[in-house]
Amino acid sequence: MSPLIGARNPRTRGARRTLWALVVVLLLMVGGVGAFHRWGGGQLSPKLGLDLEGGTQMVLEPVLDAGTQVSAGQLEKARDIIAQRVDSNGVAEAEVTTQGGRNIVISIPGQPDAKTLDQIRKPSQLRFRAVLVVGPGVPASSATPTATSTGTASSTPTPSTPAPIFTMDPAGAPPQQASTPTTSANAIVPKALTQDTPTPTPSPTGTAGGTSTTAAPANASDLAWITPEIEAQFTALDCSKSGAINEFIDDPAKPLVTCSTDKAEKYILGPVEVDGTDIADATSGYQTGSNGQPTSIVEVRLKFTSEGAAKFAEVTKRLYALKGTDETRNRFAIVLDKQVISAPSTNAVIATGEASITGSFTLDSARSLAQQLKFGALPMSFALQTQDDISPTLGKEQLALGLLAGLIGMLLVVGYSLFQYRLLGLVTVASLVVAAVVTYLTLTLLGTAYNFRLTMAGVTGVIVAIGVTADSFIVYFERIRDEVREGRPLVTAVDAGWARARRTILAADGVNLLAAIVLYLLAASNVRGFAFTLGVTTIIDLFVVVFFTHPLVAILAHTRFFGGGHPWSGLDPRRLGAKTTRYAGRGRFVTPDPAGGSPLPEGRA
């Protein structure tokens, strides 16, 4: 075989550039895998699923009041929400099932980190309560809260981190005016949920240092909810102690004494007014300014259901009326697992059902809060019953058999290609190798970035993709050979064959990709893993054909071996039944004049 004429041919410059682009992409992918492994704790191989690696199994038991029973509908709804929480961490091939009509069993592949386990095993109810009293979470001898007539503390430390604030979503309509607004500026410049600096306040008049109130509470923000028993719990509470609030009962119809998740504050909260089920959606990101461009402010956006929007409008109307006179009771606490995850102040009457929480958020903390708001609305609370390590159901032996099946499939494709296309079949071999490398790197990166795990069903999807990839090569090669049979020179045959084969390949891969998407959306469990890998490998097939197979064939067409139609090249015009018989250089064939004269023009019979 002669050296590549295309190496110095300007006509192959575009093909060579495409191949170099492929090399750059591969180097970037290899560098990404190495960087994740070196600095991000990633692996050098794809992560394996529950059936191949084993993992951790947790059994959650519902926490119910005496004499109450859990219904099948409640349990199924809880299972769906927990499954959404697990999936929010990535395509992890986790299994969430019910057990005995009472418990929920969660099986997670591998060894999940403490953050993931903590997020899953605390799937309690999400509730919104009005703030009545705030104090420092850790008692300090030098600063003891004392009651004042306005319900504020006279000597307490102030947290250094500003608290979140409820404001109106900038994309919504202007907020309604409160019945007794205290600051007109807030009515003119609507804000969603923003976060003011919290001022720790002890019990108000009628609690610590005062006289108890016997009047019935007028609303959820009424200080009459604070009984001597509630006052005693609040005074004795030390949030720095482990399990400090475990014994407190989270009754939605009664006030609650609790701590913030960071232990910095403790609260007396009013009864539940808005439930987590009233939230339709919660997202996070940079806030959009009045000009439509993103700002540097990180926010959490809330969208309520129609029923939740009506409840939230009534609450914000009452809380906004307290702004300027009682900044403590102007706050609305978000409670998850009996702990306050955020207590924004209310800066507007929000009647649109869409609000925004702003404050000292980072993108990560805002995303975490949005996930808690979106997936925290369980119909009941759960406690961790057991947590055990589980063995793989299939294991490495089945994985080895699956990989062996894939290797056999590749060998059969290679054998067929060499038999049918002679040395042109080596392009198929090289393309399959490139596709395998790209697939391996892609699955490894997906495992590190999105916690994707390869199950046996996923391995099956990769094996099926071998046939899909080989089919693309066969379509392309046959189109080229058809053009050669029609008497076209090889260079022209490659270009014309690619133009015709490209449409067929795009149509076939488009159908495969559409089937994979539909299967992924409608199926469950391991079937989704099969659909996901089938979709990924279908995209990789298109990538390899465009960036490797076609450019390589275009370069080979300018060599004497392939362009000259050598019998072992797979492009011999005589073997293909073409009328062209003589190579005229640079991938061109000429046909002798039947009358014995000069050859006919290039590519004509």
C-alpha positions in Angstrom: 0.0 0.0 0.0 1.4 3.4 -1.0 1.6 6.2 1.4 -1.4 8.6 1.7 -1.4 11.0 -1.2 -4.0 12.9 0.8 -1.4 13.9 3.4 -0.3 16.6 0.9 -3.5 17.0 -1.0 -5.4 20.3 -0.5 -8.6 18.4 -1.2 -8.2 16.4 2.0 -7.5 19.4 4.2 -11.0 19.5 5.5 -11.0 15.8 6.3 -7.7 16.1 8.2 -9.0 19.0 10.2 -12.1 17.0 11.2 -9.8 14.1 12.4 -7.7 16.6 14.4 -10.9 17.9 16.0 -11.8 14.4 17.0 -8.3 14.0 18.5 -8.8 17.2 20.5 -12.2 16.0 21.8 -10.7 12.7 22.9 -7.8 14.4 24.7 -10.3 16.7 26.5 -12.4 13.8 27.6 -9.3 11.9 28.8 -8.2 15.1 30.6 -11.6 15.5 32.2 -11.6 11.9 33.5 -8.1 12.4 34.9 -9.0 15.8 36.5 -12.1 14.4 38.2 -10.1 11.4 39.5 -7.3 13.7 40.7 -9.2 16.5 42.3 -12.9 15.5 42.3 -12.9 12.0 43.7 -14.0 10.5 40.4 -13.3 7.1 39.1 -11.3 6.0 36.1 -14.0 3.6 35.0 -17.8 3.8 34.8 -19.8 3.4 38.0 -21.7 0.2 38.4 -25.3 -0.2 39.4 -26.9 -2.0 42.3 -27.1 -5.4 40.4 -23.4 -5.4 39.6 -21.8 -3.7 42.6 -24.2 -3.9 45.5 -24.9 -1.0 47.8 -26.9 0.3 50.8 -30.4 -0.5 51.7 -32.5 1.6 54.0 -35.9 0.8 55.5 -38.1 3.8 56.4 -41.0 3.4 58.8 -43.8 6.0 59.0 -44.1 7.9 62.3 -47.8 8.0 63.1 -49.9 9.2 66.0 -51.4 6.5 68.2 -54.4 4.7 66.6 -53.8 6.1 63.1 -53.1 4.0 60.1 -51.3 4.7 56.8 -53.3 4.3 53.6 -52.0 2.7 50.5 -52.4 6.0 48.6 -50.4 7.9 51.2 -47.6 5.3 51.1 -47.5 5.3 47.3 -47.4 9.1 47.2 -44.5 9.1 49.8 -42.7 6.5 47.6 -43.0 8.7 44.5 -41.7 11.8 46.3 -38.7 9.9 47.8 -37.9 8.4 44.4 -37.9 12.0 43.0 -35.4 13.0 45.7 -33.1 10.1 45.0 -33.3 10.8 41.2 -32.5 14.5 41.9 -29.0 13.3 42.7 -28.5 11.9 39.2 -29.4 8.8 37.2 -28.2 6.5 40.0 -30.3 3.4 39.2 -31.6 3.4 42.8 -34.7 1.3 43.7 -37.5 2.7 45.9 -40.3 0.2 46.8 -42.9 -0.3 49.4 -42.8 -3.2 51.9 -45.7 -4.8 53.8 -48.1 -2.0 53.0 -46.3 0.2 55.6 -42.6 0.7 55.1 -40.5 2.2 52.2 -37.3 0.4 51.1 -34.6 2.4 49.4 -31.7 0.6 47.7 -28.8 2.8 46.6 -25.9 1.4 44.5 -22.4 1.8 45.9 -21.5 3.6 49.1 -23.4 6.9 49.0 -21.8 9.8 50.9 -23.2 11.1 54.2 -24.9 14.0 52.6 -26.9 11.8 50.3 -27.9 9.4 53.1 -28.9 12.3 55.4 -31.0 13.8 52.6 -32.9 10.5 52.0 -33.3 9.2 55.5 -34.9 12.5 56.8 -38.0 12.6 54.5 -40.3 14.5 56.9 -43.1 16.9 56.2 -42.5 20.3 54.9 -44.5 23.0 56.7 -44.7 26.8 56.9 -45.3 28.5 60.3 -45.4 32.1 61.5 -42.5 33.1 63.7 -43.6 34.3 67.2 -40.2 34.5 69.1 -36.6 34.2 68.1 -33.6 33.7 70.4 -29.9 32.6 70.1 -29.6 28.8 69.6 -26.7 28.5 72.1 -27.4 30.3 75.4 -24.7 32.8 76.4 -24.2 33.9 80.0 -23.4 37.5 78.9 -26.5 37.9 76.8 -29.8 36.6 78.2 -33.0 37.5 76.3 -35.5 39.7 78.2 -39.0 40.5 77.2 -40.0 44.0 76.2 -43.3 45.6 75.4 -42.7 45.2 71.7 -41.6 41.6 71.8 -37.9 42.4 70.9 -34.8 41.5 72.9 -32.9 44.1 74.8 -29.5 42.3 74.8 -28.8 39.5 72.4 -26.1 38.7 69.9 -26.9 39.3 66.3 -26.0 36.6 63.8 -23.4 37.7 61.3 -25.1 36.1 58.3 -28.2 38.0 57.0 -31.4 35.9 57.0 -33.5 35.3 53.9 -36.4 37.5 52.8 -39.7 36.8 51.2 -40.4 39.1 48.2 -42.6 38.9 45.2 -41.2 37.2 42.1 -39.8 40.0 39.8 -41.7 38.4 36.9 -45.0 38.7 38.7 -47.5 41.5 39.1 -47.1 44.2 41.7 -48.0 43.1 45.2 -51.2 44.1 46.8 -51.2 46.8 49.4 -51.5 45.5 53.0 -54.4 46.8 55.0 -52.1 48.7 57.4 -48.7 49.1 55.6 -46.0 50.7 57.6 -43.5 51.5 54.9 -44.8 52.9 51.6 -41.5 52.2 49.8 -42.0 48.5 50.1 -45.3 48.8 48.4 -43.9 50.9 45.5 -40.9 48.6 44.9 -42.2 45.1 45.3 -39.9 42.4 46.5 -40.5 38.7 46.8 -39.0 36.7 49.6 -36.0 38.5 50.8 -34.0 37.9 53.9 -33.5 40.5 56.6 -30.9 40.3 59.4 -32.7 38.4 62.2 -32.9 40.1 65.6 -33.1 37.3 68.2 -36.1 38.0 70.4 -37.2 36.2 73.6 -40.8 35.6 74.7 -43.1 38.6 74.3 -45.4 40.2 76.8 -47.2 37.5 78.6 -44.3 35.0 78.5 -40.8 35.4 80.0 -40.9 37.9 82.8 -44.6 38.8 82.1 -48.0 37.5 82.9 -49.6 34.6 81.0 -52.4 35.4 78.5 -55.7 33.5 78.6 -57.4 35.0 75.6 -57.9 32.7 72.6 -55.4 33.4 69.7 -56.8 35.5 66.9 -54.5 34.2 64.3 -51.3 32.2 63.8 -49.2 35.2 64.7 -50.9 35.9 67.9 -48.7 35.8 71.0 -51.5 34.2 72.9 -50.2 30.8 71.6 -47.3 31.0 74.0 -48.3 29.1 77.1 -46.2 28.7 80.2 -45.3 25.2 79.0 -44.2 26.6 75.6 -42.2 29.3 77.4 -40.5 26.8 79.6 -39.5 24.6 76.6 -38.1 27.7 74.8 -36.1 28.9 77.8 -34.6 25.4 78.4 -33.8 24.6 74.8 -30.1 24.4 73.8 -29.8 23.8 70.1 -26.1 22.8 70.4 -27.1 19.6 72.2 -27.6 16.5 70.1 -31.3 15.5 69.8 -32.4 18.7 71.6 -35.8 18.8 69.8 -36.4 15.0 69.4 -39.0 14.9 72.1 -41.0 17.9 70.8 -44.2 16.9 69.0 -44.8 18.5 65.6 -48.6 19.0 65.8 -49.8 21.2 62.9 -52.6 22.7 64.9 -50.3 23.8 67.8 -47.3 26.0 68.2 -43.8 24.5 68.0 -40.5 25.1 69.8 -37.6 24.3 67.5 -34.1 25.2 66.2 -32.7 26.3 62.9 -30.7 23.7 61.0 -27.4 25.6 61.6 -28.2 25.7 65.4 -27.8 29.5 65.4 -31.4 30.4 66.4 -34.3 28.9 68.3 -37.9 29.7 67.7 -41.4 29.6 69.0 -43.6 29.1 65.9 -47.3 29.4 65.4 -49.5 26.6 63.9 -49.1 25.4 60.4 -50.7 27.7 57.8 -49.2 26.4 54.5 -48.2 22.8 53.8 -45.5 21.5 51.6 -48.1 20.0 49.3 -49.2 23.5 48.4 -45.9 24.1 46.5 -46.1 23.4 42.8 -42.4 24.0 42.0 -39.2 25.4 43.4 -36.1 26.4 41.4 -32.9 28.3 42.0 -30.6 30.6 40.0 -29.6 34.2 39.4 -32.4 36.7 39.8 -33.6 38.5 36.6 -33.5 42.3 36.7 -36.1 44.7 35.4 -34.2 44.8 32.0 -34.6 41.1 31.6 -30.9 40.4 32.2 -29.6 38.1 35.0 -28.2 39.9 38.1 -25.6 38.8 40.6 -28.3 38.0 43.2 -29.0 34.3 43.8 -32.6 33.5 44.6 -34.9 30.6 45.2 -38.1 30.9 43.2 -41.4 29.4 44.6 -44.6 28.6 42.7 -47.7 27.6 44.7 -50.7 25.7 43.7 -54.0 27.6 43.3 -55.0 26.6 46.8 -51.6 27.3 48.2 -51.5 30.7 46.5 -54.7 31.7 48.3 -53.3 30.6 51.7 -49.9 32.3 51.1 -51.6 35.6 50.1 -53.6 35.7 53.3 -50.4 35.0 55.4 -48.3 37.6 53.6 -51.0 40.2 54.0 -51.0 39.7 57.8 -47.2 39.4 58.1 -46.5 42.5 55.9 -48.7 44.6 58.2 -46.3 43.8 61.0 -43.3 45.1 59.1 -41.7 48.0 60.8 -43.5 47.4 64.1 -42.5 43.8 64.9 -39.7 42.5 62.6 -39.7 39.1 64.4 -43.4 38.3 63.7 -42.9 39.6 60.2 -41.0 36.4 59.4 -42.5 33.1 58.0 -40.5 29.9 58.9 -40.0 27.0 56.5 -39.9 23.8 58.7 -38.6 20.5 57.5 -38.2 17.6 60.0 -39.1 19.9 62.9 -36.2 22.1 62.0 -36.3 25.6 60.5 -34.4 25.5 57.2 -35.1 29.2 56.4 -37.2 32.0 58.1 -37.6 34.8 55.5 -39.0 38.2 56.4 -42.0 39.3 54.4 -41.5 42.4 52.2 -44.7 42.3 50.2 -48.2 41.0 50.0 -47.8 38.2 47.5 -51.1 37.3 45.8 -49.8 35.9 42.5 -48.7 32.5 43.9 -45.1 33.2 42.8 -42.5 34.4 45.2 -38.7 34.7 45.5 -36.4 34.1 48.4 -33.2 36.1 48.4 -30.4 36.5 51.0 -26.8 35.4 51.5 -27.2 32.4 49.1 -24.6 30.7 47.1 -25.7 28.7 44.0 -25.2 25.4 46.0 -27.1 26.6 49.0 -30.0 27.9 46.9 -30.1 24.7 44.9 -30.2 22.7 48.2 -33.1 24.8 49.6 -35.0 24.5 46.3 -34.7 20.7 46.4 -35.9 20.7 50.0 -38.9 22.8 49.1 -39.7 20.8 46.0 -39.3 17.3 47.3 -40.0 17.8 51.0 -43.8 17.6 50.8 -44.4 14.1 52.1 -47.9 13.1 53.4 -46.3 11.8 56.6 -43.0 11.6 58.5 -40.6 8.7 58.4 -37.9 7.3 60.7 -35.0 5.2 59.7 -35.6 1.6 60.8 -32.6 -0.2 59.4 -29.7 0.5 57.2 -27.7 -2.4 55.8 -25.1 -3.2 53.1 -26.4 -5.5 50.4 -24.6 -7.7 48.0 -24.9 -7.4 44.2 -27.7 -9.5 42.7 -25.6 -10.4 39.6 -22.0 -9.4 40.3 -18.8 -9.4 38.4 -19.4 -12.8 36.8 -22.5 -11.6 35.0 -20.8 -8.4 34.0 -17.9 -10.5 32.6 -20.4 -12.6 30.6 -22.1 -9.4 29.3 -18.8 -8.0 28.2 -17.9 -11.3 26.6 -21.1 -11.2 24.6 -20.3 -7.7 23.5 -16.8 -8.8 22.4 -18.2 -11.7 20.5 -20.6 -9.3 18.8 -17.7 -7.0 17.8 -15.7 -9.9 16.4 -18.6 -11.0 14.3 -19.1 -7.5 12.9 -15.3 -7.3 12.2 -15.3 -10.7 10.5 -18.3 -9.8 8.3 -16.8 -6.4 7.4 -13.4 -7.9 6.4 -15.2 -10.6 4.4 -17.6 -8.2 2.6 -15.4 -5.1 2.2 -11.8 -6.5 2.2 -9.4 -4.0 3.7 -12.0 -1.3 3.7 -13.4 -3.3 6.6 -10.4 -2.0 8.6 -12.2 1.3 8.7 -15.1 -0.4 10.4 -12.7 -1.9 13.0 -11.1 1.5 13.6 -14.5 3.2 13.9 -15.7 0.6 16.4 -12.6 1.1 18.5 -13.1 4.9 18.5 -16.7 4.4 19.4 -15.8 2.1 22.2 -13.3 4.6 23.6 -15.7 7.5 23.4 -18.5 5.4 25.0 -16.2 4.4 27.8 -15.1 8.0 28.5 -18.6 9.3 28.2 -20.0 6.8 30.7 -17.1 7.5 33.1 -17.7 11.2 33.0 -21.5 10.8 33.4 -20.8 8.6 36.5 -18.7 11.3 38.1 -20.7 14.4 37.1 -24.3 13.0 37.3 -23.9 9.8 39.4 -24.9 7.6 36.4 -24.4 3.9 37.1 -24.1 1.1 34.6 -26.4 -1.8 35.2 -26.7 -5.1 33.3 -29.6 -3.5 31.3 -27.3 -0.6 30.5 -24.6 -3.1 29.3 -27.2 -4.6 27.1 -27.9 -1.2 25.6 -24.2 -0.8 24.8 -24.1 -4.2 23.1 -27.2 -3.4 21.0 -25.4 -0.2 19.9 -22.7 -2.2 18.3 -25.2 -3.4 15.7 -26.5 0.2 15.3 -23.0 1.5 14.7 -22.1 -1.3 12.2 -25.3 -0.6 10.3 -24.2 3.0 9.7 -20.9 1.9 8.3 -22.6 -0.6 6.0 -25.0 2.0 4.7 -22.2 4.4 4.0 -19.9 1.7 2.3 -22.8 0.4 0.1 -23.6 3.9 -1.0 -20.0 4.4 -2.1 -19.9 1.1 -4.0 -23.2 2.0 -5.7 -21.7 5.2 -7.0 -18.6 3.3 -8.2 -20.9 0.8 -10.0 -22.4 3.8 -11.8 -19.0 4.7 -13.1 -18.1 7.6 -10.9 -14.5 8.2 -9.9 -13.8 7.2 -6.3 -13.4 10.8 -5.0 -16.7 11.7 -6.4 -18.2 8.5 -5.3 -17.2 9.1 -1.7 -18.7 12.6 -1.7 -21.9 11.5 -3.5 -22.2 8.3 -1.4 -21.8 10.3 1.8 -24.5 12.8 0.8 -27.0 10.0 0.2 -25.9 7.8 3.1 -26.0 10.7 5.6 -29.8 11.1 5.2 -30.3 7.4 5.7 -28.0 7.3 8.8 -29.7 10.4 10.3 -33.1 8.9 9.8 -32.2 5.5 11.3 -30.4 7.0 14.3 -33.2 9.5 14.7 -35.7 6.7 15.0 -33.5 4.8 17.5 -33.0 8.0 19.6 -36.7 8.7 19.6 -37.4 5.2 20.7 -34.8 5.4 23.5 -36.3 8.7 24.7 -39.9 7.4 24.8 -38.7 4.2 26.5 -36.8 6.2 29.1 -39.7 8.5 29.9 -42.4 5.8 30.1 -40.4 2.9 31.6 -39.1 2.4 35.1 -36.3 0.7 37.0 -33.6 -1.0 34.9 -35.4 -0.5 31.6 -34.6 3.2 31.9 -30.9 2.2 32.1 -31.2 0.3 28.9 -32.9 3.2 27.2 -30.4 5.7 28.5 -27.3 3.9 27.2 -29.0 3.1 23.9 -29.7 6.8 23.5 -26.2 7.8 24.4 -24.5 5.3 22.1 -26.8 6.3 19.3 -25.5 9.9 19.6 -22.0 8.6 19.8 -22.6 6.6 16.5 -23.5 9.8 14.7 -20.4 11.5 16.2 -18.0 8.8 15.1 -19.4 8.5 11.6 -19.2 12.3 11.0 -15.9 12.9 12.7 -14.0 9.7 12.0 -15.4 7.3 9.4 -16.3 9.7 6.6 -13.0 11.8 6.9 -10.9 8.7 7.0 -12.6 7.2 3.9 -12.2 10.6 2.1 -8.5 10.5 2.8 -8.1 6.9 1.7 -9.8 7.7 -1.6 -6.7 9.6 -2.5 -4.3 6.7 -2.0 -3.2 4.5 -4.8 -4.3 1.3 -3.1 -7.9 2.3 -2.4 -8.3 5.0 -5.1 -6.7 2.7 -7.7 -9.4 0.0 -7.0 -7.0 -2.7 -5.8 -8.7 -6.1 -5.7 -8.2 -6.2 -1.9 -9.4 -2.7 -1.3 -13.1 -3.5 -1.4 -13.6 -0.9 -4.1 -12.4 -2.9 -7.2 -14.7 -1.6 -10.0 -14.4 -4.8 -12.0 -15.5 -6.9 -9.0 -18.4 -4.4 -8.3 -19.5 -4.8 -12.0 -18.6 -1.2 -13.0 -17.7 -0.4 -16.6 -14.6 1.6 -15.5 -11.4 -0.3 -15.9 -8.4 1.9 -15.6 -7.1 4.1 -12.7 -6.2 7.6 -13.8 -4.7 8.9 -10.6 -6.1 10.8 -7.5 -9.0 8.4 -7.2 -10.2 8.7 -10.8 -11.2 6.0 -13.2 -11.5 6.2 -17.1 -13.2 4.0 -19.5 -11.6 3.0 -22.8 -13.3 4.0 -25.9 -15.1 0.9 -27.3 -13.8 1.8 -30.8 -10.2 1.7 -29.5 -9.7 5.5 -29.4 -8.8 7.7 -26.5 -10.6 7.1 -23.2 -14.0 8.6 -22.7 -14.3 11.6 -20.3 -13.8 10.9 -16.6 -16.6 9.0 -15.0 -18.5 8.3 -18.2 -19.1 4.9 -19.8 
